[in-house]
Amino acid sequence: MSRRGWLLFGAMGLIWGIPYLLIRVAVRDFPPGTLVFARTAVGAALLTPLAVRRRALPPLLSRWRIVLGYTAVEIAIPWLLLSEAEVRLSSSLAGLLIASVPLIGAIILAFLPHDRHDERLTTTRIIGLAIGISGVGLLMGVDLSSRDVWSVVEMCVTAIGYAIGPIIIARRLSTLPSLGVVTASLLITAVAYAPYAVTHWPAHVSAAAGWSVAGLGVICTAIAFLLFFALIDEVGPGRATVITYVNPAVAVLLGVGVLGERFTLGIALGFPLILLGCVLATRRAGRSAGDELVVPEVAEP
């Protein structure tokens, strides 16, 4: 990998590990639905001029129904549920639960018609799924209480959406401009949540919450997607997906180091198992250990 590729990889690993911390801070003042609007509106405002200049939006019109479906499962619903869950869950725990996305993606692909040989459910992947699921179970069993059950359900639905979104991209939207798909999704979500945001805007917003929303919209959405497109161009989609395994670790480090969240036994034992399971469950069938992974995109939190 080139020096530019490593720099982009490092930047993306950090940037998409930050949202969990920022969401946790922002929901102290912003209702979850209002937070989703603010974040998508900022991101859309920054990306739309670039998408218009590159004429990345018109090609989407022929597949607008699929774009709407992708928007719902990848952004509109997951970002709301993630924000609601972080009202109760720590940012580090939320980040680790989202780490199960590659596992869910591998399970979904196993039950879909196989477009490629590398989507088969092999013995290695089955072992990986078992290890990863045991890690998630250990994490939840040690770190969660009965009052967190609904938050866990919200995180599970979020993870399922994040797993389905990339499959839609790979199978139905791969020929469309990525910038156009992302920009349209942000615009659609912002418009959908605007009525709620107008009637539920907080009377007081702390500096920390305000800066968190700005960081989510500017850094973790607009800049992040531009850098991710550059990373794909530099190293290819397979290697680019490896940042999926870096983000949760960043989320834990920031949650513990910045917000003072506890580094629990569940995190210490569960995260390595989730990470190992994801690597095994998403390995290409019939390839060596150093080859690309199956997951076509990275779920942006």
C-alpha positions as CSV (number, residue, x, y, z in Angstrom):
1,M,0.0,0.0,0.0
2,S,1.3,3.5,-0.9
3,R,2.0,6.2,1.7
4,R,-1.1,8.0,0.5
5,G,-3.1,4.8,1.0
6,W,-1.9,4.4,4.5
7,L,-2.7,8.0,5.4
8,L,-6.2,7.6,4.0
9,F,-6.6,4.3,5.8
10,G,-5.5,5.8,9.1
11,A,-7.7,8.9,8.7
12,M,-10.8,6.7,7.9
13,G,-10.1,4.3,10.8
14,L,-10.1,7.3,13.2
15,I,-12.9,9.3,11.6
16,W,-15.5,6.5,11.6
17,G,-14.6,5.5,15.1
18,I,-15.5,9.0,16.4
19,P,-19.2,9.2,15.7
20,Y,-20.1,7.1,18.7
21,L,-18.5,9.5,21.1
22,L,-20.1,12.5,19.3
23,I,-23.5,11.0,19.3
24,R,-23.3,10.2,23.0
25,V,-22.5,13.8,23.7
26,A,-25.0,15.3,21.3
27,V,-28.0,13.3,22.6
28,R,-27.6,15.0,25.9
29,D,-29.3,18.1,24.3
30,F,-30.7,17.0,20.9
31,P,-33.6,14.6,20.6
32,P,-32.5,11.6,18.4
33,G,-34.7,12.6,15.4
34,T,-33.5,16.2,15.5
35,L,-29.9,15.0,15.7
36,V,-30.4,12.9,12.6
37,F,-31.8,15.9,10.8
38,A,-29.0,18.2,11.8
39,R,-26.3,15.7,10.8
40,T,-27.7,14.9,7.4
41,A,-28.6,18.5,6.7
42,V,-25.0,19.6,7.3
43,G,-23.5,16.7,5.3
44,A,-26.0,17.3,2.4
45,A,-25.2,21.0,2.3
46,L,-21.5,20.3,1.9
47,L,-21.8,17.4,-0.6
48,T,-24.6,18.6,-2.8
49,P,-22.6,21.3,-4.6
50,L,-19.9,18.8,-5.4
51,A,-22.4,16.2,-6.6
52,V,-24.1,18.8,-8.8
53,R,-20.9,19.9,-10.3
54,R,-19.9,16.3,-11.1
55,R,-23.4,15.5,-12.4
56,A,-23.7,12.6,-9.9
57,L,-27.4,13.0,-9.1
58,P,-29.3,12.6,-12.5
59,P,-28.2,9.0,-13.1
60,L,-30.1,8.1,-9.8
61,L,-33.5,8.9,-11.3
62,S,-33.9,5.7,-13.1
63,R,-33.5,3.7,-9.8
64,W,-35.1,6.1,-7.4
65,R,-37.0,3.4,-5.6
66,I,-33.9,1.4,-4.9
67,V,-32.2,4.6,-3.7
68,L,-35.1,5.2,-1.3
69,G,-34.8,1.7,0.0
70,Y,-31.0,2.0,0.5
71,T,-31.6,5.4,2.3
72,A,-34.0,3.8,4.7
73,V,-31.9,0.8,5.7
74,E,-28.5,2.5,5.7
75,I,-29.1,6.1,7.0
76,A,-32.7,7.1,7.9
77,I,-33.6,4.3,10.2
78,P,-30.2,3.2,11.6
79,W,-29.0,6.7,12.5
80,L,-32.2,7.3,14.5
81,L,-32.0,4.0,16.3
82,L,-28.3,4.4,17.0
83,S,-28.9,7.9,18.5
84,E,-31.8,6.6,20.6
85,A,-29.8,3.6,21.9
86,E,-26.9,5.9,22.9
87,V,-29.2,7.8,25.2
88,R,-28.8,4.8,27.5
89,L,-25.7,2.8,26.2
90,S,-22.1,3.9,26.4
91,S,-20.4,5.0,23.2
92,S,-17.8,2.2,23.5
93,L,-20.5,-0.5,23.9
94,A,-22.5,0.9,20.9
95,G,-19.3,0.8,18.8
96,L,-18.6,-2.8,19.7
97,L,-22.2,-3.9,19.0
98,I,-21.9,-2.3,15.5
99,A,-18.8,-4.4,15.0
100,S,-21.1,-7.3,14.4
101,V,-22.1,-5.9,11.0
102,P,-19.8,-8.0,8.9
103,L,-21.1,-11.1,10.7
104,I,-24.7,-10.2,9.8
105,G,-23.7,-9.4,6.3
106,A,-22.1,-12.8,5.9
107,I,-25.2,-14.5,7.2
108,I,-27.5,-12.6,4.8
109,L,-25.2,-13.3,1.8
110,A,-25.3,-17.0,2.6
111,F,-29.1,-17.1,2.1
112,L,-29.2,-15.0,-1.1
113,P,-28.6,-16.2,-4.6
114,H,-24.8,-16.3,-5.1
115,D,-23.6,-13.9,-7.7
116,R,-20.0,-14.8,-6.9
117,H,-18.2,-17.9,-5.7
118,D,-16.7,-16.0,-2.8
119,E,-20.2,-15.5,-1.2
120,R,-20.6,-19.2,-0.3
121,L,-20.9,-20.1,3.4
122,T,-17.7,-22.1,3.8
123,T,-16.5,-24.0,6.9
124,T,-14.1,-21.2,7.7
125,R,-17.0,-18.7,7.6
126,I,-19.2,-20.9,9.8
127,I,-16.4,-21.1,12.4
128,G,-16.0,-17.3,12.1
129,L,-19.7,-16.7,12.6
130,A,-19.8,-19.0,15.7
131,I,-16.8,-17.2,17.2
132,G,-18.1,-13.7,16.4
133,I,-21.6,-14.5,17.7
134,S,-20.1,-15.9,20.9
135,G,-18.2,-12.7,21.3
136,V,-21.4,-10.6,20.9
137,G,-23.2,-12.9,23.4
138,L,-20.4,-12.5,25.9
139,L,-20.3,-8.8,25.5
140,M,-24.1,-8.5,26.1
141,G,-24.2,-11.0,28.9
142,V,-21.4,-9.3,30.9
143,D,-22.1,-5.6,30.2
144,L,-25.9,-5.2,29.7
145,S,-28.6,-5.1,32.3
146,S,-32.4,-5.6,31.8
147,R,-33.0,-1.9,31.4
148,D,-30.8,-2.0,28.3
149,V,-32.9,-4.6,26.4
150,W,-34.7,-2.1,24.2
151,S,-31.4,-0.4,23.3
152,V,-29.9,-3.7,22.3
153,V,-32.9,-4.3,20.0
154,E,-32.3,-0.9,18.5
155,M,-28.6,-1.7,18.0
156,C,-29.5,-5.0,16.4
157,V,-31.8,-3.4,13.9
158,T,-29.1,-0.8,13.2
159,A,-26.5,-3.5,12.5
160,I,-28.9,-5.3,10.2
161,G,-29.6,-2.1,8.3
162,Y,-25.8,-1.5,8.0
163,A,-25.4,-5.0,6.7
164,I,-28.2,-4.8,4.1
165,G,-27.2,-1.4,2.8
166,P,-23.9,-2.5,1.3
167,I,-25.5,-5.5,-0.3
168,I,-28.0,-3.2,-2.1
169,I,-25.1,-1.0,-3.3
170,A,-23.2,-4.1,-4.6
171,R,-26.1,-5.8,-6.3
172,R,-28.4,-3.0,-7.4
173,L,-26.6,0.4,-7.4
174,S,-22.9,-0.4,-8.2
175,T,-23.1,1.3,-11.6
176,L,-24.3,4.6,-10.1
177,P,-21.9,7.3,-8.9
178,S,-21.2,6.7,-5.2
179,L,-21.1,10.4,-4.5
180,G,-24.6,10.8,-6.0
181,V,-26.0,7.9,-3.9
182,V,-24.6,9.2,-0.6
183,T,-25.7,12.8,-1.3
184,A,-29.2,11.8,-2.3
185,S,-29.5,9.7,0.8
186,L,-28.5,12.5,3.0
187,L,-30.9,14.9,1.3
188,I,-33.8,12.5,1.5
189,T,-33.2,11.8,5.1
190,A,-32.8,15.5,6.0
191,V,-36.1,16.4,4.3
192,A,-37.9,13.5,6.0
193,Y,-36.8,14.5,9.5
194,A,-37.2,18.3,8.9
195,P,-40.8,18.5,10.2
196,Y,-39.8,16.7,13.4
197,A,-36.7,18.8,13.9
198,V,-38.6,22.1,13.5
199,T,-41.0,21.1,16.3
200,H,-38.4,19.4,18.6
201,W,-35.4,21.8,18.4
202,P,-33.8,22.0,21.8
203,A,-34.3,25.3,23.8
204,H,-30.7,25.2,24.9
205,V,-27.7,23.6,23.2
206,S,-24.5,23.3,25.1
207,A,-21.2,24.1,23.3
208,A,-20.2,20.4,23.5
209,A,-23.4,19.2,21.9
210,G,-23.2,21.9,19.2
211,W,-19.7,21.0,18.3
212,S,-20.6,17.3,18.3
213,V,-23.3,17.9,15.8
214,A,-21.0,20.0,13.6
215,G,-18.3,17.2,13.8
216,L,-20.8,14.6,12.9
217,G,-22.0,16.5,9.8
218,V,-18.7,17.9,8.6
219,I,-16.1,15.4,9.6
220,C,-17.9,12.1,10.1
221,T,-20.2,12.5,7.1
222,A,-19.1,14.9,4.4
223,I,-15.3,14.7,4.7
224,A,-15.4,11.0,5.7
225,F,-17.2,10.0,2.5
226,L,-14.9,12.0,0.3
227,L,-11.9,10.4,2.0
228,F,-13.5,6.9,1.7
229,F,-14.0,7.4,-2.1
230,A,-10.4,8.4,-2.3
231,L,-9.3,5.4,-0.3
232,I,-11.3,3.0,-2.6
233,D,-9.6,4.6,-5.6
234,E,-6.2,4.2,-4.0
235,V,-6.3,0.7,-2.6
236,G,-9.5,-0.9,-4.0
237,P,-12.8,-1.8,-2.3
238,G,-11.5,-5.0,-0.7
239,R,-8.7,-3.4,1.3
240,A,-10.8,-0.4,2.1
241,T,-13.2,-2.5,4.0
242,V,-10.5,-3.4,6.6
243,I,-11.3,-0.1,8.4
244,T,-14.4,-1.9,9.6
245,Y,-12.2,-3.7,12.1
246,V,-10.4,-0.5,13.3
247,N,-13.4,1.7,14.0
248,P,-14.7,-0.2,17.1
249,A,-11.3,-0.1,18.7
250,V,-11.2,3.6,18.2
251,A,-14.7,3.9,19.6
252,V,-13.7,2.1,22.8
253,L,-10.5,4.1,23.2
254,L,-12.3,7.4,22.9
255,G,-15.2,6.3,25.1
256,V,-12.9,5.2,27.9
257,G,-10.3,8.0,27.4
258,V,-12.5,11.0,26.7
259,L,-15.9,10.2,28.3
260,G,-14.5,8.2,31.2
261,E,-16.5,5.1,30.3
262,R,-15.5,1.8,32.0
263,F,-13.3,-0.7,30.2
264,T,-15.3,-3.7,31.2
265,L,-14.6,-7.5,31.3
266,G,-17.2,-7.9,28.5
267,I,-15.2,-5.5,26.3
268,A,-11.9,-7.2,27.1
269,L,-13.2,-10.7,26.3
270,G,-15.9,-10.0,23.7
271,F,-14.2,-7.6,21.3
272,P,-11.3,-9.9,20.3
273,L,-13.8,-12.7,19.6
274,I,-16.0,-10.4,17.5
275,L,-12.9,-9.1,15.6
276,L,-11.6,-12.7,14.9
277,G,-15.1,-13.8,13.9
278,C,-15.5,-11.0,11.5
279,V,-12.2,-11.6,9.8
280,L,-12.9,-15.3,9.3
281,A,-16.6,-14.9,8.4
282,T,-15.8,-12.3,5.6
283,R,-12.8,-14.0,4.1
284,R,-13.0,-14.8,0.4
285,A,-13.7,-18.5,-0.3
286,G,-10.8,-20.4,-1.7
287,R,-8.3,-17.5,-1.2
288,S,-5.3,-17.1,1.0
289,A,-5.2,-15.3,4.3
290,G,-3.9,-12.1,2.7
291,D,-6.6,-11.7,0.1
292,E,-9.5,-9.3,0.0
293,L,-12.6,-9.5,2.2
294,V,-16.1,-10.0,0.9
295,V,-17.9,-7.1,2.5
296,P,-18.3,-4.6,-0.4
297,E,-18.7,-1.4,1.6
298,V,-18.2,0.0,5.1
299,A,-21.1,0.8,7.3
300,E,-20.8,4.4,8.3
301,P,-22.1,5.0,11.8
